[in-house]
Amino acid sequence: MIQTFILGIVQGLCEFLPVSSSGHLALLQHFFGLNANGEEMTAFNLLLHFATVISLIIYFRREIFRVLYEWLSGWFTKSDKRLPGWSYGWAILIATFFTGVLGLPMRKTVDLISASPMYVGCGLIFTAMILASVPVISHNGQKNSLLKIAIVVGIAQGIAVLPGISRSGMTIAASLLMGMALDDAFKFSFMISIPAILGANLLEFLKFYKSGAEAFMPEGYLIACAAAFVLGLAALGIMRRLVASEKWPYFGIYCFILGTVAVLVSL
């Protein structure tokens, strides 16, 4: 039960901080002697991710409602009178499309990397390098159109399906590179993650369902999911403040240390 609770805590904290929750879960499940890729852990992992995506939807509920309303109303409005949510909604869809095009073919690679602490460690070191480049990127990014931003950030999110590579780190860094302001980069990064995470979870659920495997839930799984949900909300608030203060790249030091340890232990 303690192991289950720890996994819930780690999922909640790491899903939205730039440290790769998938990498942490893979390393912890390996450390605990759990089968990170086995069918028996799939249902539990899906629940943990669902808990954090619910916290994401609640945190951004106003932005989600506004974009949905403005995007849907745009279908019945003249082009010169459409609200900002029309373009923003399309940007989210375009980013999601490029994430899927890049991320879906890598599903088998993701399974392979999840089973190897060395590969996960290399992903964390890559994340550290991306975060280290943020101070330069944030002050030299040239403003681009929302379409170009959506494509580049969508590709960055697709790369981040690999365990050890932080999704939030990659997408916020890509947004800054394309000239987005800090708060806009934060919002866009997490707004495009909602359809991506829900879509990935749906695919994993269908894969699990078709396999005919019985759902296995470790003892204390409900408490773990509750912890993931509550800490997910807290992590979003923390991340927003860190982005505003430009201190979030310091997580790169942590990623580099953890990644290096994972690689060395694997040798």
Steps between C-alpha positions, in 0.01 A plus 500: 500500500789736578648438155164572338462824694852610402419440133189718537701778662766486231242503221324802649816703553696401192225505236507880478848591626776481233646172626313230300238309698524202263874481564452513877227235494713271283800534733291454814313197368833348404640579847192355672526183292173568320459417134483846342390363164290205611128480454451482876610864551328651196162563663660662805722724288197605296314597815791707626521690172123547494515648851756759394324590177185571705703738716625664179145546368383649829797737519442631147121472504443869420747503212357173365144631512600829334693336218226244438232768493695733271612218270148357463344843454759572232325253269194727501681835492647704216878468474565864592296467820635173635637503854859399595385154609435413136868517408609362836272198464645420159850540639424239766364260238800553271745447786315182599514373141877541477541343843307197383686474169832493682400324821282212380772321298723508809271294724721190483808713558333648808444150640864412435634814666269463801656162573854641499618733780799590281279629217277685746811655652615617157157659451533687829845627400351619170229681699772665708664627181171644375435676831855637503433665163180674617666824625651553154184393315266720705694816417571428135178342374354673196123549496333261257145440387274283714498239222879465502502494880240221501704288257831537685351453847295203378819335370674572831212335685524199269869456583414520870304173490838337565545426873749733662426790265281757674186593308455833680870582468503427127178683415563812708856523365367461143234766561763743627723419203212597271460834677213438740485695827562301817141482625368427151759223462389349831133503402554369148730223621241357735196570284641289217588226748134431583395340166843335469485336844135399462571356156805307621304362795217394270742314273660326798157406634395351164829311479449367850135411433581315177774302671238336719714546810332529838524838667740496793478770765761503776394555858424865572452601136213739579712689753782514245265647238369756750859600580578532130196725449564731798873528441439552130299813579774618737773430244320708237487797736866456587601467136311816405685700766834348400443585134402858589816539710711325232634253759358180351813422290682422828322164493756416233760451775277242667431325167871486420589350839219242493570411138871457565432278803256287297757455223786418737293250699406328174860449391 
